[in-house]
């Protein structure tokens, strides 16, 4: 008898989070650049937007700070 079926959703979200953190660890990125990279990696738009909001909330994605650093 098979065990209960688990949703892949939490694991997929973690994958998106890990990919975003990996991208940010290489260099600072704008929200748009990070969004584009995650979408190209195959993550769903809704999933990407949720992750970007999470990263903005904790201060890891901040376009204003990013722009000041480039100025």
Secondary structure, DSSP 8 states (H G I E B T S, - for coil): -------SHHHHHHHHHHHHHHHHHHS---HHHHHHHHHHTT--HHHHHHHHHHHHHTTS--HHHHHHHH-
